Amino acid sequence: MHVADAAAESPAQTIPLRTTCLVLALCWVAIVSEGYDIGVMGTIVPSLLADTRWHLTPLELGQMSSAALIGTLFGAYFISLLSDLAGRKQLLIGCVALFSLSMLGAVWAPTPAIFALVRGIGGLGLGGVISVAAALTIEYSPPKRRNLNFAIMYSGYPIGALVSALSGIAFIQSFGWRAVVAIGATPLLFVPALMMWLPESLEFLVRNRRHDEARMLAARLGMSEPAPDMPGAQKKAQFREVLREVFSRKNAMGTLCLWVAQFMAIMLVYGLGTWLPQIMRKNGYDLGSSLAFFAVFNLAAAVGGVVIGRIADRFGPRLTISSAFLVGALSIAALSYKNVMALNYLLVACAGFGSIAVALVLLGYVANYYAPHARASGTGWAVGVGRFGAMCGPVIGGYLAGLNVSPAWNFVMFATTALIASLAVMLTPTPEHVRRARDA
């Protein structure tokens, strides 16, 4: 049974607005923290290249940037599955604490190897927090607002990256790159709020026959008492059931297309996120202007994600997401030409809209594609596939930077990536529950 089916067949489970807003706000802050952690690499790349103690080449820096992403690969696969089997609240709290502590380790790191190691450990938390926050946001959102609410929640990612760019503008010249990294540890102060106010998944409690806890939680949230036979309750999240849902005959083609799209989307996000400031510097802009482009890129992504989510709720996610990737491909390709400053800012904003912003909504589409008992795992595995793209993006960008070729080659490569993502989404079969609703 898909998400929409559960919502349709369980009218008693009306979700109060305050509950939706509470979960959405807490998950949003968690994703802001994650966005800063990932975005900080793009902010400090020019400073790391100029660091006379480490003497990093662009390719070495690209490999070092991928260290956290290797951790996120394992986090996406194993933590997301563990959240379906053991609960989501504690996993989200642990993920936030882990990647925040890793930032303290990165500040202390005396060598690039240790920096990469602690970033890799923190990546375990980075990979897990996305899928767990996605599952909770989808569960506690009304069906007609799930794409929008997911986009609002995941808009925290580019906002976190935007904060990292602004922190770089404010502090990097005076205090160096380590000060900017240190700010990434502040989410530790947010952990007590998660412990007090973030609810556990009702679906998880009922599925695991913890009915007394489910009733108490429902009463606290102002929701109806969940019935033992609520949709999805019979589907205990056993590993074989999760595999059967994600790779079933009805979903296999969709899973393949969505994985290709996710790989390309995250390769685009992390490639541009790591190298955009440096590419713009190679185009003749100073460090301040390059970071300003990066800030515009992330600000447009934050606003664009909400806009795309709203459009997807109105006109359907598949066409919306595919079209947005196409906008991104055209905008990134146009950046390869010499343009006036105002046009470059517009194109960078459109690139943020057609890369990070649409990637946010794409992951929400993935989360809605599978049944509740496999939602976090299905999302997490798609995130895991995306992490391969995330590792490729910085390395390929670093390779091209090390060749001393024209910056136009970077833009052409990333534009092609966005185009492939657009085609993969367009080829994704319509989910079964949507077909049934349309035929009815």
C-alpha positions in Angstrom: 0.0 0.0 0.0 1.3 3.4 -0.9 1.4 6.6 1.1 -1.6 8.1 -0.6 -3.6 4.9 0.0 -2.9 4.9 3.7 -4.1 8.5 3.9 -7.2 7.8 1.9 -8.2 4.8 3.9 -7.5 6.2 7.3 -9.7 9.3 7.6 -9.7 9.0 11.4 -6.1 9.8 11.5 -6.5 13.6 10.9 -3.3 15.4 11.6 -3.6 18.6 13.6 -1.9 21.6 12.1 0.2 22.2 15.2 1.5 18.6 15.0 2.5 19.0 11.3 4.2 22.3 12.1 6.1 20.9 15.0 7.5 18.0 13.1 8.2 20.1 10.0 10.0 22.7 12.1 12.2 20.2 14.0 13.1 18.3 10.8 13.8 21.5 9.0 16.3 22.6 11.6 18.0 19.2 11.4 18.3 19.6 7.6 19.6 23.2 8.0 22.4 21.7 10.2 23.0 19.0 7.6 23.1 21.6 4.8 25.7 23.7 6.6 27.8 20.7 7.1 27.8 19.8 3.5 27.9 23.3 2.1 30.9 24.3 4.2 33.2 22.5 1.8 32.2 24.7 -1.1 32.8 27.7 1.1 36.3 26.8 2.2 37.6 25.2 -1.0 39.4 28.4 -2.2 41.0 28.9 1.2 42.1 25.2 1.4 43.7 25.5 -2.0 45.6 28.6 -0.8 46.6 26.9 2.5 50.4 26.9 2.4 50.7 24.1 5.1 48.6 21.5 3.3 49.6 22.2 -0.3 46.5 20.5 -1.7 46.0 20.0 -5.5 42.4 20.4 -6.9 42.1 16.6 -7.4 43.3 15.9 -3.8 40.8 18.5 -2.5 38.0 16.8 -4.5 38.9 13.5 -3.0 39.0 15.0 0.5 35.6 16.6 -0.1 34.2 13.2 -1.0 35.3 11.7 2.4 32.1 12.8 4.2 30.1 11.5 1.2 31.6 8.0 1.6 30.2 8.1 5.2 26.9 9.3 4.0 26.7 6.3 1.6 26.8 3.9 4.5 24.6 6.1 6.6 21.9 6.3 3.9 21.8 2.5 3.5 22.1 1.2 7.1 20.8 4.0 9.3 17.6 4.4 7.1 17.0 0.7 7.3 17.6 0.7 11.1 15.1 3.5 11.5 12.4 1.3 9.9 13.4 -1.5 12.2 14.2 0.3 15.4 12.4 3.6 15.3 13.1 7.1 13.8 13.3 9.6 16.7 16.4 8.2 18.3 18.1 7.7 15.0 17.5 11.3 13.9 18.9 12.6 17.2 22.0 10.4 17.0 22.6 11.5 13.4 22.5 15.2 14.3 24.8 14.7 17.2 27.3 12.6 15.2 27.8 15.0 12.3 28.0 18.0 14.7 30.7 16.3 16.7 32.6 15.5 13.6 32.8 19.2 12.8 34.7 19.7 16.0 37.1 17.0 14.9 37.6 18.7 11.6 38.4 22.0 13.3 41.2 20.2 15.2 42.5 18.1 12.3 46.2 18.6 11.9 46.5 16.9 8.5 44.2 16.4 5.4 44.0 12.7 6.2 42.6 13.2 9.7 40.3 15.9 8.3 39.0 13.4 5.8 38.6 10.7 8.4 36.5 12.7 10.8 34.4 14.0 8.0 33.8 10.4 6.9 32.6 9.4 10.3 30.3 12.4 10.4 29.0 11.4 7.0 27.3 8.4 8.7 25.0 10.9 10.4 24.6 13.0 7.3 23.4 10.1 5.3 20.9 9.0 7.9 19.3 12.3 8.8 17.8 12.9 5.3 15.8 9.7 5.0 14.6 9.7 8.7 13.5 13.4 8.5 11.8 12.7 5.2 9.9 9.8 6.6 8.7 11.7 9.6 7.7 14.8 7.5 5.7 12.7 5.1 4.0 10.8 7.9 2.8 13.9 9.8 1.7 15.9 6.7 -1.8 15.8 5.1 -1.7 14.0 1.8 -2.4 17.1 -0.3 0.5 19.0 1.2 3.2 16.3 1.3 5.2 17.5 -1.7 5.0 21.1 -0.4 5.9 20.2 3.2 8.7 18.0 2.1 10.1 20.8 0.0 9.8 23.2 2.9 11.5 20.7 5.2 14.3 20.1 2.7 14.7 23.8 1.9 16.7 23.7 5.1 19.6 22.1 3.0 20.3 25.1 0.8 19.6 27.5 3.6 22.3 25.7 5.7 24.6 26.0 2.7 23.7 29.7 2.3 24.6 30.2 6.0 27.9 28.6 5.4 28.6 31.0 2.4 27.6 34.0 4.5 29.8 32.7 7.4 32.7 32.5 4.9 32.1 36.0 3.7 32.0 37.3 7.3 34.8 35.3 8.9 37.1 33.5 6.5 39.3 36.5 5.7 39.9 37.4 9.4 39.8 34.0 11.1 40.5 31.4 8.5 38.6 28.4 7.3 38.7 26.6 10.6 36.4 29.2 12.2 33.8 28.5 9.5 34.0 24.8 10.1 33.6 25.3 13.9 30.2 27.0 13.4 29.0 23.6 12.1 29.1 22.2 15.6 26.4 24.5 17.0 23.6 22.0 16.2 24.7 20.2 19.3 22.7 22.9 21.2 19.6 21.7 19.3 19.7 18.1 20.4 17.8 18.7 23.7 14.9 20.2 21.7 14.7 17.1 19.5 14.7 14.9 22.6 11.8 16.8 24.2 9.6 17.6 21.3 10.2 15.3 18.3 7.5 12.5 18.2 8.3 9.0 17.3 6.6 7.6 14.2 3.0 6.3 15.0 3.3 4.0 12.0 6.4 2.5 13.6 4.8 2.0 17.0 1.6 0.4 15.7 3.5 -1.8 13.3 5.6 -3.1 16.1 2.5 -3.6 18.4 3.5 -1.0 20.9 -0.1 0.1 21.2 0.1 1.7 24.6 2.9 4.0 23.5 1.0 4.8 20.3 -2.1 5.8 22.2 -0.2 8.0 24.6 1.7 9.7 21.8 -1.5 10.2 19.8 -3.2 11.8 22.7 -0.2 14.1 23.3 -0.3 15.1 19.6 -4.0 15.7 19.5 -4.6 12.8 17.0 -7.1 9.9 17.1 -6.1 6.8 18.9 -4.5 4.6 16.2 -6.2 1.3 15.6 -4.2 -1.9 15.7 -5.4 -2.7 12.1 -4.6 0.7 10.7 -3.2 0.6 7.2 0.3 -0.6 7.2 0.1 -2.1 10.7 0.1 -5.7 9.3 3.3 -4.9 7.4 5.9 -5.3 10.0 9.2 -3.9 8.7 11.0 -7.1 8.1 14.0 -6.8 5.8 12.5 -9.1 3.2 9.3 -7.1 3.1 11.2 -3.9 2.6 13.1 -5.5 -0.3 9.9 -6.9 -1.8 8.3 -3.4 -1.8 11.3 -1.6 -3.3 12.1 -4.2 -6.0 8.7 -5.7 -6.7 7.6 -6.0 -10.3 5.3 -3.0 -10.0 8.1 -0.8 -8.6 11.3 -2.2 -10.2 11.3 0.1 -13.3 10.4 3.1 -11.1 13.2 2.3 -8.6 15.7 2.1 -11.5 14.6 5.4 -13.0 14.5 7.2 -9.7 18.0 5.9 -8.8 19.4 7.2 -12.0 17.8 10.5 -11.5 19.0 10.6 -7.9 22.5 9.8 -8.9 22.6 12.5 -11.5 20.8 15.1 -9.3 23.2 14.6 -6.3 26.2 14.6 -8.6 25.0 17.9 -9.8 24.3 19.3 -6.4 27.6 18.3 -4.8 29.7 19.0 -7.9 28.4 22.6 -8.2 28.2 23.0 -4.4 31.9 22.2 -4.1 33.3 23.9 -7.1 31.0 26.8 -8.1 33.0 29.5 -6.1 36.3 28.2 -7.5 34.9 28.0 -11.1 33.7 31.6 -10.8 37.1 32.6 -9.5 38.7 31.0 -12.6 36.2 33.1 -14.6 37.9 36.2 -13.2 35.9 37.1 -10.1 37.5 37.7 -6.7 36.8 35.5 -3.6 34.0 37.8 -2.3 32.2 37.8 -5.6 32.6 34.1 -6.0 31.1 33.5 -2.5 28.3 35.9 -3.4 27.4 33.7 -6.4 27.4 30.7 -4.1 25.0 32.6 -1.7 22.7 33.4 -4.6 22.8 29.8 -5.8 21.7 28.5 -2.4 19.2 31.2 -1.7 17.5 30.5 -5.1 17.6 26.8 -4.3 15.9 27.4 -0.9 13.0 29.5 -2.4 12.8 27.4 -5.5 12.3 24.1 -3.6 9.2 25.5 -2.0 7.9 26.8 -5.3 8.6 23.5 -7.1 6.9 21.6 -4.2 3.8 23.8 -4.6 3.7 23.3 -8.3 4.2 19.6 -7.9 1.2 19.4 -5.6 -0.9 21.2 -8.2 0.3 19.7 -11.5 2.0 16.4 -10.5 5.6 15.8 -9.4 6.9 13.9 -12.4 6.4 16.6 -15.1 7.3 19.3 -12.6 10.6 17.7 -11.6 11.6 16.8 -15.1 10.9 20.4 -16.4 12.8 21.9 -13.5 15.9 19.8 -14.2 15.7 21.0 -17.9 15.7 24.6 -16.7 18.8 23.8 -14.7 20.6 22.2 -17.6 19.9 25.2 -19.9 21.0 27.7 -17.2 24.2 25.9 -16.3 25.1 25.6 -20.0 24.5 29.3 -20.5 27.0 30.1 -17.7 29.8 28.8 -20.0 29.5 32.0 -22.0 30.9 35.4 -21.1 27.9 37.3 -19.7 27.3 40.6 -17.9 27.2 40.4 -14.1 23.5 40.8 -13.8 22.8 37.9 -16.2 25.3 35.7 -14.5 23.5 36.2 -11.2 20.2 35.3 -12.9 21.7 32.2 -14.4 23.3 31.2 -11.1 19.9 31.6 -9.4 18.2 29.5 -12.2 21.0 26.9 -11.7 20.2 26.7 -8.0 16.5 26.3 -8.9 17.2 23.5 -11.4 19.7 21.6 -9.3 19.4 21.8 -5.5 15.8 23.0 -5.4 14.5 20.3 -7.7 16.6 17.6 -6.0 14.7 18.4 -2.8 11.4 17.7 -4.4 12.8 14.6 -6.2 13.6 13.0 -2.9 10.0 13.8 -1.7 8.7 12.0 -4.8 10.9 9.0 -3.9 9.5 9.0 -0.4 6.0 9.0 -1.7 6.7 6.2 -4.2 6.8 3.3 -1.6 4.5 1.9 1.1 4.8 3.2 4.6 6.7 0.1 6.0 9.5 0.7 3.4 9.3 4.5 3.1 12.5 5.3 5.0 14.4 2.4 3.5 13.3 3.2 0.0 14.2 6.8 0.5 17.5 5.9 2.2 18.6 3.6 -0.5 17.9 6.2 -3.2 19.9 8.6 -1.1 22.6 6.0 -1.0 22.7 5.7 -4.8 22.8 9.5 -4.8 25.9 9.4 -2.6 27.8 7.7 -5.4 27.0 10.7 -7.5 27.9 12.9 -4.6 31.4 11.3 -4.5 31.8 11.6 -8.3 30.8 15.3 -8.5 33.6 16.9 -6.4 36.2 14.5 -7.8 35.2 15.1 -11.5 35.1 18.8 -10.8 38.5 18.7 -9.2 39.9 16.6 -12.1 38.6 19.2 -14.6 40.0 22.0 -12.4 43.4 20.3 -12.3 43.5 20.1 -16.1 43.5 23.9 -16.4 40.9 23.7 -19.1 38.3 26.4 -19.7 35.7 26.7 -17.0 33.2 26.1 -19.8 33.9 22.3 -19.6 32.7 22.3 -16.0 29.4 23.9 -17.0 28.9 21.6 -19.9 29.5 18.5 -17.8 27.1 19.6 -15.1 24.5 20.7 -17.7 24.6 17.2 -19.2 24.1 15.7 -15.8 21.0 17.8 -15.2 19.6 16.8 -18.7 20.1 13.0 -17.9 18.2 13.5 -14.6 15.4 15.2 -16.4 15.0 12.3 -18.8 15.2 9.7 -16.1 12.4 11.3 -14.1 10.2 11.6 -17.3 10.7 7.8 -17.9 9.6 6.9 -14.3 6.3 4.9 -14.4 3.4 6.5 -12.7 2.9 4.9 -9.2 0.2 2.3 -9.0 -1.9 4.2 -6.5 -2.0 7.3 -8.8 -3.1 5.1 -11.8 -5.9 3.6 -9.7 -7.1 7.0 -8.6 -7.0 8.3 -12.2 -9.0 5.3 -13.5 -11.6 5.7 -10.8 
